[in-house]
Amino acid sequence: WSLLWILLSYYAGTLGTHTEIKRVAEERVTLPCHHQLGLPEKDTLDIEWLLTDNEGNQKVVITYSSHHVYSNLTEEQKGRVAFASNFLAGDASLQIEPLKPSDEGRYTCKVKNSGRYVWSHVTLKVLVRPSKPKCELEGELTEGSDLTLQCESASGTKPIVYDWQRVREKEGEDEHLPPRSRIDYDNPGRVLLQNLTMSSSGLYQCTAGNEAGKESCVVRVTVQHVQSIGMIAGAVTGMVAGALLTFLLVWLLIRRKDKERYEEEERPNEIREDAEAPKARLVKPSSSSSGSRSSRSGSSSTRSTANSASRSQRTLSTEAAPQPGLATHAYSLVGPAGRGSEPKKVHRSRALQTV
């Protein structure tokens, strides 16, 4: 029986064992591989770990040969792989830390010594936790409308299960979804809330989970009453109209100020039609040149000056009688009325000037 047991153990070791292991990314994993081939002769012991990835590509992970360990054989696993124990004493298990999704695949441990072989196979599955999902709302938040709750994780090992629940914020609130809610089984992350009511308002939580773990997000639903929406719209419209009216009043005031300033600047340059024309004046004809100048001056007077001169002439004629003892001098009347007539003499002691 002892001989039979040895033979069975030998052939079992030759055919190898198969193990399946699941681990979460970023953790540490140990892939088992045991043998008894190194005890008699350690100088001829060879150990080799091979990885066949999901695409069928094979590469060497770590080896022991000629009393040396070669571990940094791949760039992806450089510095993360090593023998877990005393491989010379029979434990050639492989340790990987930290674990990455690229480490997933089928590992083969091959031990050879003095023409004998031991094979060990380990299938490693690396699980990735769901990324933090993103909660979104699609639809109108008004009474009577339909609203869709959307939740999705960008990464994570499939399948990912989604679960929507209502968060209890007060005592007596129900954690279940509203009665008229429908789950989209083709897209489990979508939930349709039909015919919203004011009681549908609250905080909702979506949980995304798989074999590696869970992540969640929350979103708040606030259902608006139709009347309150109208009041808000009216208030906004009133504010906009008030702002426009204020702007118009300010613009009109600025225009009025500009117009008043323009009129004040133009008023000194205006000629008044009802202004009183300058009156004619009497000058002393001391010489012939004076008379000539008076005649020329009179010819350039306006009609209003002529009228004033006529009135002055009639006034002077009443004073034509000379007074005793006073020296007499000749005066000429300047203006249109004096054209073609001799200057009348008046008995005055000095020249009279009518302004």
Phi, psi and chi 1 to 4 in degrees:
 res  aa     phi    psi   chi1   chi2   chi3   chi4
   1 TRP       -  -35.9  -73.8  102.4      -      -
   2 SER   -63.3  -41.8  -61.8      -      -      -
   3 LEU   -64.8  -39.3  179.2   60.4      -      -
   4 LEU   -64.8  -41.1  179.8   61.5      -      -
   5 TRP   -63.4  -38.9  175.1 -105.7      -      -
   6 ILE   -65.9  -41.7  -66.5  173.1      -      -
   7 LEU   -64.6  -43.1  -68.8  174.7      -      -
   8 LEU   -62.6  -41.5  -69.7  175.5      -      -
   9 SER   -64.6  -37.1  -60.8      -      -      -
  10 TYR   -66.7  -48.3  173.1   76.8      -      -
  11 TYR   -68.4  -34.2  -75.3  109.6      -      -
  12 ALA   -63.7  -42.2      -      -      -      -
  13 GLY   -66.5  -34.3      -      -      -      -
  14 THR   -69.5  -42.7  -57.0      -      -      -
  15 LEU   -71.0  -29.7  -64.1  175.3      -      -
  16 GLY    90.9  166.9      -      -      -      -
  17 THR  -116.2  160.9   59.8      -      -      -
  18 HIS  -129.9  128.1 -172.2  -83.0      -      -
  19 THR  -131.2  144.8  -52.0      -      -      -
  20 GLU  -118.3  129.4 -176.5  174.3  -13.7      -
  21 ILE  -129.5  138.6  -62.9  176.8      -      -
  22 LYS  -118.7  132.0  -66.9 -178.5  179.7 -179.5
  23 ARG  -141.4  154.6  -72.1  -68.9 -174.6  -85.3
  24 VAL   -86.4  141.7  178.8      -      -      -
  25 ALA   -56.3  149.3      -      -      -      -
  26 GLU    76.4   -2.4  -56.5  -59.1  -33.4      -
  27 GLU   -93.1 -174.9  -65.8 -176.9   -6.2      -
  28 ARG  -109.9  142.0  179.5  175.8   62.9 -175.5
  29 VAL  -134.7  146.9   63.6      -      -      -
  30 THR  -123.8  120.3  -60.1      -      -      -
  31 LEU   -95.2  118.7  -51.4 -177.7      -      -
  32 PRO   -74.2  144.2   28.4  -34.0      -      -
  33 CYS  -160.3  112.4  178.5      -      -      -
  34 HIS  -121.6  148.4  -62.0   86.9      -      -
  35 HIS  -153.6  170.4   67.0   92.0      -      -
  36 GLN  -132.9   28.5  -64.0  179.6   -9.4      -
  37 LEU   -91.9  -12.1  -59.2 -178.8      -      -
  38 GLY   -93.5   -8.2      -      -      -      -
  39 LEU   -69.7  -47.2  -62.6  178.8      -      -
  40 PRO   -70.9  -49.1  -14.5   28.1      -      -
  41 GLU  -131.7  107.0  -60.7  178.5    5.8      -
  42 LYS   -87.5  -18.3  -62.4 -178.2  179.7  179.7
  43 ASP   -71.1  -27.2  -65.2  -21.6      -      -
  44 THR  -102.4   15.7   58.5      -      -      -
  45 LEU   -81.1  131.6  178.5   66.3      -      -
  46 ASP  -128.4  133.8  -69.2  -29.0      -      -
  47 ILE  -129.2  137.3  -56.7  173.8      -      -
  48 GLU  -145.2  132.6 -175.1  178.9   45.2      -
  49 TRP  -110.5  129.0  -86.1   96.1      -      -
  50 LEU  -119.1  147.5  -57.9  174.0      -      -
  51 LEU  -123.6  125.5  168.2   62.0      -      -
  52 THR  -109.4  111.6  -55.5      -      -      -
  53 ASP   -77.2 -178.7   58.7   22.7      -      -
  54 ASN   -67.9  -18.1  -64.7  -30.1      -      -
  55 GLU   -90.4   -1.8  -75.6   74.4   25.9      -
  56 GLY    91.8    3.8      -      -      -      -
  57 ASN   -81.3  136.8  -57.8  -43.9      -      -
  58 GLN  -114.1  139.3 -169.9  176.7   74.4      -
  59 LYS  -147.9  154.8   52.3 -170.4  174.1 -177.5
  60 VAL   -83.8  133.0  179.4      -      -      -
  61 VAL   -95.6  -53.1  177.2      -      -      -
  62 ILE  -155.0  147.9 -171.4  173.2      -      -
  63 THR  -141.2  156.6   63.0      -      -      -
  64 TYR  -128.9  123.2  169.9   78.1      -      -
  65 SER  -157.9  137.3  178.9      -      -      -
  66 SER    55.8   44.1  -58.9      -      -      -
  67 HIS    66.2   21.7  -54.6  -77.4      -      -
  68 HIS  -131.2  146.4  -71.2   90.1      -      -
  69 VAL  -106.3  129.5  176.5      -      -      -
  70 TYR  -117.9  110.2  -56.5   93.7      -      -
  71 SER  -114.4  -33.4   59.4      -      -      -
  72 ASN   -88.0   65.6  -64.7  -34.6      -      -
  73 LEU   -97.5  -19.3  -59.3  179.0      -      -
  74 THR  -127.2  144.4   61.5      -      -      -
  75 GLU   -68.8  -34.0 -169.0   65.4   28.4      -
  76 GLU   -67.8  -33.2  -63.8   83.5    0.2      -
  77 GLN  -110.6   15.3  -65.0  179.9  -34.7      -
  78 LYS   -63.1  124.8 -174.1  176.3 -178.7  179.1
  79 GLY    80.2    3.7      -      -      -      -
  80 ARG  -117.9   -3.0  -62.4 -171.5  -62.7  112.8
  81 VAL  -121.0  147.2  -65.8      -      -      -
  82 ALA  -167.4  163.0      -      -      -      -
  83 PHE   -72.6  134.7  -73.9  108.9      -      -
  84 ALA   -77.7  -23.4      -      -      -      -
  85 SER  -149.0 -159.3 -174.4      -      -      -
  86 ASN   -80.3   95.0 -172.5   -3.7      -      -
  87 PHE   -68.3  -22.6   53.0   88.3      -      -
  88 LEU   -73.4  -26.3  -63.7  176.9      -      -
  89 ALA   -88.4   -0.4      -      -      -      -
  90 GLY   118.8    0.3      -      -      -      -
  91 ASP  -117.2   98.0 -172.6   -0.5      -      -
  92 ALA  -102.7   30.0      -      -      -      -
  93 SER   -62.4  148.7  -60.5      -      -      -
  94 LEU  -104.6  134.6  175.6   65.9      -      -
  95 GLN  -115.3  133.1  178.6  177.6  -66.9      -
  96 ILE  -124.9  127.3  -54.5  174.6      -      -
  97 GLU  -159.2  131.1 -177.7 -176.2   14.7      -
  98 PRO   -78.5  152.5   30.7  -33.8      -      -
  99 LEU   -79.2  140.1 -163.8   59.7      -      -
 100 LYS  -125.5  156.6  -65.0 -174.8  176.9  -60.9
 101 PRO   -58.1  -29.1  -26.0   34.8      -      -
 102 SER   -70.8  -12.0   59.3      -      -      -
 103 ASP   -79.4   -6.8  -63.4  -30.3      -      -
 104 GLU   -68.2  140.2 -174.4  172.5  -76.6      -
 105 GLY   157.0 -164.3      -      -      -      -
 106 ARG  -108.8  118.7 -173.8  171.4 -175.0  -93.6
 107 TYR  -101.1  142.7  -71.5   80.5      -      -
 108 THR  -127.5  125.4  -59.7      -      -      -
 109 CYS  -104.1  122.5  173.9      -      -      -
 110 LYS  -121.7  118.8 -177.3  173.1   62.5  174.7
 111 VAL  -115.1  130.3 -178.6      -      -      -
 112 LYS  -131.8  136.1 -179.0 -179.6   69.0  171.7
 113 ASN  -159.3  120.9 -167.4   -1.9      -      -
 114 SER    55.5   41.9  -59.4      -      -      -
 115 GLY    82.0    2.6      -      -      -      -
 116 ARG  -107.0  148.1  -65.1 -174.4  -60.2  168.8
 117 TYR  -128.8  146.6  -66.4   87.8      -      -
 118 VAL  -131.6  126.7  173.8      -      -      -
 119 TRP  -114.0  141.5  -61.4   80.4      -      -
 120 SER  -140.5  131.1  178.9      -      -      -
 121 HIS  -117.3  134.9  -56.7  -76.2      -      -
 122 VAL  -134.7  124.9 -179.6      -      -      -
 123 THR   -97.8  118.8  -60.1      -      -      -
 124 LEU  -106.3  125.4  175.1   63.2      -      -
 125 LYS  -114.8  121.8 -175.3  174.0 -179.9   60.1
 126 VAL   -97.0  121.9 -179.7      -      -      -
 127 LEU   -97.4  136.6  -56.2  176.7      -      -
 128 VAL  -115.0  126.6 -180.0      -      -      -
 129 ARG   -63.6  149.8  -65.4  168.0   57.8   93.1
 130 PRO   -63.2  140.3  -17.6   30.1      -      -
 131 SER   -68.6  160.4   61.9      -      -      -
 132 LYS   -60.0  120.0 -172.9  173.5 -178.5   60.2
 133 PRO   -70.2  163.7   26.4  -33.3      -      -
 134 LYS  -113.1  122.2 -176.8  178.1 -179.2 -179.2
 135 CYS   -95.4  133.2  -68.3      -      -      -
 136 GLU  -137.5  158.5  -64.8  178.8  -26.7      -
 137 LEU  -117.0  138.4  -58.8  177.7      -      -
 138 GLU  -130.3  120.5  -63.5  179.3    4.2      -
 139 GLY   127.9 -175.4      -      -      -      -
 140 GLU   -99.5  137.8  -63.8 -176.7    1.9      -
 141 LEU   -93.6   58.3  -68.3  169.4      -      -
 142 THR  -127.0  155.5   56.2      -      -      -
 143 GLU   -59.3  135.8  -78.1 -174.2  -55.0      -
 144 GLY    86.8  -10.2      -      -      -      -
 145 SER   -88.1  169.9  -58.8      -      -      -
 146 ASP  -105.8  142.0  -65.7  -19.3      -      -
 147 LEU  -131.4  135.7 -178.7   66.9      -      -
 148 THR  -108.5  128.6  -60.0      -      -      -
 149 LEU   -96.9  123.7  -53.1  179.9      -      -
 150 GLN  -116.0  135.0  174.0   69.2   32.5      -
 151 CYS  -143.6  132.0  171.8      -      -      -
 152 GLU  -156.4  139.3 -175.2  177.5    5.1      -
 153 SER   -99.8  136.0  -68.4      -      -      -
 154 ALA   -74.3  -27.5      -      -      -      -
 155 SER  -145.7  165.3   61.1      -      -      -
 156 GLY   138.8  154.0      -      -      -      -
 157 THR   -69.0  131.4  -58.5      -      -      -
 158 LYS   -79.2  150.9  -52.1  -63.6 -177.3 -178.5
 159 PRO   -84.3  151.0   30.7  -33.5      -      -
 160 ILE  -109.2  128.2  -60.4  177.3      -      -
 161 VAL  -101.9  133.0  178.5      -      -      -
 162 TYR  -111.3  141.5  -63.8   94.5      -      -
 163 ASP  -140.5  122.9 -179.7   38.7      -      -
 164 TRP  -100.3  135.3  -82.5   97.5      -      -
 165 GLN  -143.3  157.5  -88.8 -168.8  -31.9      -
 166 ARG   -93.4  133.9 -170.4  168.6 -179.5  174.2
 167 VAL   -85.2  129.0  179.4      -      -      -
 168 ARG   -79.8  115.0  179.6 -177.7  -62.5  177.4
 169 GLU  -100.5  -25.1  -62.4 -178.3  -79.2      -
 170 LYS  -131.8  160.7  -60.3  177.5 -178.1  178.3
 171 GLU   -66.1  136.0  -70.5  -66.2  -26.8      -
 172 GLY    93.3  -10.6      -      -      -      -
 173 GLU   -75.4  145.6  -73.8 -174.2  -14.0      -
 174 ASP   -86.5  138.2 -167.7    0.2      -      -
 175 GLU   -84.9   -9.5  -66.4 -176.8   -6.8      -
 176 HIS   -84.4  161.0  -60.8  -71.6      -      -
 177 LEU   -68.5  159.0  -63.8  176.0      -      -
 178 PRO   -54.8  155.5  -26.7   34.9      -      -
 179 PRO   -55.2  -44.1  -24.5   33.6      -      -
 180 ARG   -92.4   67.5  -58.3 -169.1   62.5  179.9
 181 SER  -122.7  140.6  -60.2      -      -      -
 182 ARG  -127.0  132.8  -65.3  174.7   55.0 -172.9
 183 ILE   -94.9  131.5  -60.6  176.2      -      -
 184 ASP   -84.0  103.3 -173.4   -6.1      -      -
 185 TYR   -72.0  -21.7  -69.0  100.0      -      -
 186 ASP   -72.4  -26.9  -65.8  -26.9      -      -
 187 ASN  -136.8   86.7 -172.7   -2.7      -      -
 188 PRO   -59.0  -17.5  -20.2   32.3      -      -
 189 GLY   -79.9   -0.6      -      -      -      -
 190 ARG  -110.0  133.2  -66.3  173.1   62.3   92.2
 191 VAL  -131.5  131.9  173.2      -      -      -
 192 LEU  -102.2  121.5  177.3   63.5      -      -
 193 LEU   -99.5  112.7  -54.9 -177.4      -      -
 194 GLN   -95.6  146.7  -65.7  179.4  -47.2      -
 195 ASN    50.1   67.2 -166.2   15.8      -      -
 196 LEU   -59.0  143.4  -68.0  176.0      -      -
 197 THR  -126.3  172.7   62.1      -      -      -
 198 MET   -62.6  -28.5  -63.1  -59.5  -65.3      -
 199 SER   -73.2  -11.0   61.1      -      -      -
 200 SER   -76.3  -12.7  -58.0      -      -      -
 201 SER   -66.8  144.3  -60.3      -      -      -
 202 GLY   156.8 -171.6      -      -      -      -
 203 LEU  -103.7  129.3 -166.1   64.3      -      -
 204 TYR  -118.1  142.1  -68.3   79.2      -      -
 205 GLN  -123.3  135.9 -178.6 -177.6   43.3      -
 206 CYS  -113.7  131.6  172.5      -      -      -
 207 THR  -117.4  125.3  -58.4      -      -      -
 208 ALA  -108.0  126.0      -      -      -      -
 209 GLY  -141.2  153.3      -      -      -      -
 210 ASN  -147.5 -164.3   59.9    8.2      -      -
 211 GLU   -64.7  -24.0  -65.8 -179.1   84.3      -
 212 ALA   -85.8  -26.2      -      -      -      -
 213 GLY   159.6 -165.8      -      -      -      -
 214 LYS  -135.5  151.5  -62.6  180.0  179.4 -179.9
 215 GLU  -141.5  153.3  -70.5  -71.7  -14.3      -
 216 SER  -142.7  164.1   62.2      -      -      -
 217 CYS  -144.8  161.4   62.7      -      -      -
 218 VAL  -129.4  155.5  -66.0      -      -      -
 219 VAL  -148.1  143.8   63.8      -      -      -
 220 ARG  -102.5  135.0 -179.1  169.5  -66.9  -80.4
 221 VAL  -110.0  123.1  174.6      -      -      -
 222 THR  -124.6  105.0  -55.7      -      -      -
 223 VAL   -81.9  130.2 -179.6      -      -      -
 224 GLN   -96.9  137.5  -61.6  -71.5  -22.0      -
 225 HIS   -73.9  143.2 -165.9  -87.2      -      -
 226 VAL   -61.0  -40.8  177.8      -      -      -
 227 GLN   -65.5  -40.7 -177.4  178.1   -0.3      -
 228 SER   -65.4  -32.8   62.1      -      -      -
 229 ILE   -65.3  -40.2  -65.7  177.7      -      -
 230 GLY   -63.3  -39.5      -      -      -      -
 231 MET   -65.0  -41.0  -66.7  176.4   61.5      -
 232 ILE   -63.8  -42.8  -65.9  174.5      -      -
 233 ALA   -63.9  -40.3      -      -      -      -
 234 GLY   -64.1  -40.1      -      -      -      -
 235 ALA   -64.3  -41.3      -      -      -      -
 236 VAL   -64.6  -42.6  172.3      -      -      -
 237 THR   -62.4  -42.2  -56.2      -      -      -
 238 GLY   -62.4  -40.3      -      -      -      -
 239 MET   -64.2  -41.0  -68.2  175.4   62.2      -
 240 VAL   -65.0  -44.3  173.2      -      -      -
 241 ALA   -63.3  -41.1      -      -      -      -
 242 GLY   -62.1  -40.0      -      -      -      -
 243 ALA   -64.7  -41.6      -      -      -      -
 244 LEU   -64.8  -40.6  -67.3  176.4      -      -
 245 LEU   -64.0  -42.5 -179.0   59.5      -      -
 246 THR   -61.2  -42.0  -57.1      -      -      -
 247 PHE   -63.0  -39.9  174.5   77.4      -      -
 248 LEU   -64.8  -43.2  179.8   61.0      -      -
 249 LEU   -63.1  -42.7  -68.2  176.2      -      -
 250 VAL   -62.8  -39.8  171.3      -      -      -
 251 TRP   -65.1  -43.3 -178.7   78.4      -      -
 252 LEU   -63.5  -39.8  -68.5  175.8      -      -
 253 LEU   -63.7  -41.0 -178.4   60.0      -      -
 254 ILE   -65.1  -39.9  -66.2  175.3      -      -
 255 ARG   -63.5  -39.7  -69.7  -80.1  -61.9  173.3
 256 ARG   -66.3  -41.5 -179.0  177.0  179.1 -177.5
 257 LYS   -62.0  -42.0  -67.3  -71.1 -174.8 -179.0
 258 ASP   -64.4  -39.0  -68.0  -17.8      -      -
 259 LYS   -66.1  -43.6 -175.8  177.4 -179.8 -178.8
 260 GLU   -63.0  -40.1  -68.9  177.8   -5.2      -
 261 ARG   -66.0  -35.7 -176.6  166.7   57.6 -106.0
 262 TYR   -67.5  -42.0  174.8   77.8      -      -
 263 GLU   -64.9  -38.2  -68.5  177.1   -7.9      -
 264 GLU   -65.0  -34.3  -69.6  177.9   -3.2      -
 265 GLU   -73.9  -29.6  -66.8  175.4   -6.7      -
 266 GLU   -88.9  -17.1  -67.9  -65.3  -32.6      -
 267 ARG   -61.0  -41.6 -172.8  174.5  -67.7  115.3
 268 PRO   -64.8  -19.7  -24.1   34.4      -      -
 269 ASN   -91.0   -2.4  -60.8  -33.7      -      -
 270 GLU   -81.4  147.1  -65.2  180.0   -5.3      -
 271 ILE  -106.7  118.3  -60.5  176.4      -      -
 272 ARG   -78.6  128.9  -64.5  179.8   56.3 -174.6
 273 GLU   -74.1  -25.9  -64.6 -178.8   -2.4      -
 274 ASP   -93.2   11.5   57.2  -13.5      -      -
 275 ALA   -69.0  143.6      -      -      -      -
 276 GLU   -73.9  129.0 -175.6  177.7   -3.5      -
 277 ALA   -70.9  152.8      -      -      -      -
 278 PRO   -66.8  140.6   21.9  -31.5      -      -
 279 LYS   -81.4  156.4  -61.7 -179.3  179.0 -179.6
 280 ALA   -73.0  153.7      -      -      -      -
 281 ARG  -128.4  151.5    9.9  174.6 -133.2  179.0
 282 LEU   -95.9  129.0  -62.1  174.2      -      -
 283 VAL  -118.6  150.5  -65.2      -      -      -
 284 LYS   -79.1  122.2  179.4  179.9  179.3  180.0
 285 PRO   -83.5   71.5   28.2  -31.1      -      -
 286 SER   -69.1  -19.2   57.3      -      -      -
 287 SER  -153.2  171.8   62.0      -      -      -
 288 SER   -65.2  -33.4   58.2      -      -      -
 289 SER   -65.4  -32.4   61.3      -      -      -
 290 SER   -66.7  -40.6  -60.2      -      -      -
 291 GLY   -64.2  -38.9      -      -      -      -
 292 SER   -64.5  -42.7  -60.8      -      -      -
 293 ARG   -64.1  -37.4  -72.3 -167.4  -58.8  -91.9
 294 SER   -64.8  -39.9  -59.7      -      -      -
 295 SER   -64.0  -44.1  -61.0      -      -      -
 296 ARG   -63.8  -38.6  -72.8 -166.4  -61.6  -91.2
 297 SER   -65.1  -39.9  176.3      -      -      -
 298 GLY   -66.8  -36.6      -      -      -      -
 299 SER   -65.4  -23.5   61.9      -      -      -
 300 SER   -93.1    1.4   62.4      -      -      -
 301 SER   -75.1  156.7  -57.5      -      -      -
 302 THR   -82.4  172.1   60.0      -      -      -
 303 ARG   -63.2  -32.6  -67.9 -178.8  177.9 -179.6
 304 SER   -66.0  -33.1   59.4      -      -      -
 305 THR   -68.2  -38.1  -53.3      -      -      -
 306 ALA   -63.1  -42.2      -      -      -      -
 307 ASN   -63.1  -42.9  -65.7  -25.2      -      -
 308 SER   -62.7  -37.5  -59.9      -      -      -
 309 ALA   -66.3  -37.6      -      -      -      -
 310 SER   -62.7  -42.1  -60.9      -      -      -
 311 ARG   -65.0  -39.0  -72.2 -166.0  -60.8  -90.7
 312 SER   -64.3  -35.2  -58.9      -      -      -
 313 GLN   -65.6  -42.0 -177.4  179.1    1.3      -
 314 ARG   -65.3  -33.3  -73.0 -165.2  -62.1  -89.1
 315 THR   -69.4  -39.9  -57.2      -      -      -
 316 LEU   -70.8  -28.9  -67.4  175.2      -      -
 317 SER   -66.2  -26.3   62.1      -      -      -
 318 THR   -72.6  -16.8   57.1      -      -      -
 319 GLU  -106.5   24.3  -59.8  176.7   -4.2      -
 320 ALA   -71.2  -25.4      -      -      -      -
 321 ALA   -67.2  124.5      -      -      -      -
 322 PRO   -75.0  147.1   26.4  -31.5      -      -
 323 GLN   -98.6  144.6  -64.1 -178.1    1.9      -
 324 PRO   -65.6  142.8  -17.2   25.7      -      -
 325 GLY    85.4   -4.1      -      -      -      -
 326 LEU  -105.8  138.3  -65.2  176.2      -      -
 327 ALA   -74.3  142.4      -      -      -      -
 328 THR  -101.0  139.6   60.5      -      -      -
 329 HIS  -134.5  151.7  -61.1  -81.7      -      -
 330 ALA   -89.4  138.7      -      -      -      -
 331 TYR  -127.2  147.0  -70.0   85.2      -      -
 332 SER  -116.1  146.5   61.9      -      -      -
 333 LEU   -94.3  125.1  178.0   63.0      -      -
 334 VAL   -93.8  130.5  178.9      -      -      -
 335 GLY   142.5  173.7      -      -      -      -
 336 PRO   -62.7  -28.3  -22.7   32.2      -      -
 337 ALA   -70.3  -20.0      -      -      -      -
 338 GLY   -91.4    2.5      -      -      -      -
 339 ARG   -71.3  133.6  -66.0  177.6 -177.6  175.2
 340 GLY    73.6    9.5      -      -      -      -
 341 SER  -128.3  152.8   62.0      -      -      -
 342 GLU   -76.3  147.2  -63.8 -179.7   -3.3      -
 343 PRO   -69.1  136.8   21.0  -28.9      -      -
 344 LYS   -85.1  145.4  -63.6 -177.1  179.6 -178.8
 345 LYS   -94.9  140.2  -63.3 -179.2 -179.9 -179.5
 346 VAL  -132.2  144.5  -66.9      -      -      -
 347 HIS   -92.1   89.4  -60.2  -80.2      -      -
 348 ARG  -130.2  150.7  -60.3  -69.5  -63.8  -89.5
 349 SER   -82.9  -19.1   57.8      -      -      -
 350 ARG  -149.0  163.8   56.1 -172.4  178.0   86.4
 351 ALA   -68.6  134.8      -      -      -      -
 352 LEU   -96.0  139.0  -63.1  177.1      -      -
 353 GLN  -132.5  123.2  179.9  177.8    0.4      -
 354 THR  -101.0  123.1  -56.2      -      -      -
 355 VAL   -90.4      -  179.1      -      -      -
